[in-house]
């Protein structure tokens, strides 16, 4: 483990699953298992106490499921203003609860049968502020917002001001992010070096207050920059 290791909280109601995941993650030099939770309520409490960088959250748990726990974690004012990134673990790809979890503030999802290397990559990605969500899932998410099922959610004054501070190029890149493009795809579309795109993305997130790409997609939609 290094001084800059990513601190991970594992939330799963199956003890053997938690133990196996913890043993696997503990073998990685850049990851540190901060704690383990057996249900959503415990995940919320331990997030507040331990301040992990990433919460590996099982979707289906007793008492308080992973979706409700994610929502509480992302709105908890007792986290010292520091919100972790939540990575959902689900049994099936795009199961009925996943998009609810993304809307609740999760940075992405992974199926439980994903290869171990994919789990490591996903944890590192969300810790770095990237999203682990396929473009198809992004489009489904936007369609749900567009349907009006959840009611219109206008930008706050701070969010509106952040959008207004974007340069023309940054706005163009935010639109591309909202369409589900990766940095490499944005680079090809706009004829920019990928490193330049990455720098722009970082500045965009700071200006609009986005925690990751999924949040940026939602803000772009709410600002009317992309359509479902």
Rosetta blueprint (number, residue, H / E / L):
1 X L
2 X L
3 X L
4 X L
5 X L
6 X E
7 X E
8 X E
9 X E
10 X E
11 X E
12 X L
13 X L
14 X L
15 X H
16 X H
17 X H
18 X H
19 X H
20 X H
21 X H
22 X H
23 X H
24 X H
25 X H
26 X H
27 X L
28 X L
29 X L
30 X L
31 X E
32 X E
33 X E
34 X E
35 X E
36 X E
37 X E
38 X L
39 X L
40 X H
41 X H
42 X H
43 X H
44 X H
45 X H
46 X H
47 X H
48 X H
49 X H
50 X H
51 X L
52 X L
53 X L
54 X E
55 X E
56 X E
57 X E
58 X E
59 X L
60 X L
61 X L
62 X L
63 X L
64 X L
65 X L
66 X H
67 X H
68 X H
69 X H
70 X H
71 X H
72 X H
73 X H
74 X H
75 X H
76 X L
77 X H
78 X H
79 X H
80 X L
81 X L
82 X L
83 X L
84 X L
85 X E
86 X E
87 X E
88 X E
89 X E
90 X E
91 X L
92 X L
93 X L
94 X L
95 X L
96 X L
97 X L
98 X H
99 X H
100 X H
101 X H
102 X H
103 X H
104 X H
105 X L
106 X L
107 X L
108 X E
109 X E
110 X E
111 X E
112 X L
113 X L
114 X L
115 X L
116 X H
117 X H
118 X H
119 X H
120 X H
121 X H
122 X H
123 X H
124 X H
125 X H
126 X H
127 X H
128 X L
129 X L
130 X L
131 X L
132 X E
133 X L
134 X L
135 X H
136 X H
137 X H
138 X H
139 X H
140 X H
141 X H
142 X H
143 X H
144 X H
145 X H
146 X H
147 X L
148 X L
149 X L
150 X L
151 X L
152 X L
153 X L
154 X L
155 X L
156 X L
157 X H
158 X H
159 X H
160 X H
161 X H
162 X H
163 X H
164 X H
165 X L
166 X L
167 X L
168 X H
169 X H
170 X H
171 X H
172 X H
173 X H
174 X H
175 X H
176 X H
177 X H
178 X H
179 X L
180 X L
181 X L
182 X L
183 X H
184 X H
185 X H
186 X H
187 X H
188 X H
189 X H
190 X H
191 X L
192 X L
193 X L
194 X H
195 X H
196 X H
197 X H
198 X H
199 X H
200 X H
201 X H
202 X H
203 X H
204 X H
205 X H
206 X H
207 X H
208 X H
209 X L
210 X L
211 X L
212 X L
213 X H
214 X H
215 X H
216 X H
217 X H
218 X H
219 X H
220 X H
221 X H
222 X H
223 X L
224 X L
225 X L
226 X L
227 X L
228 X L
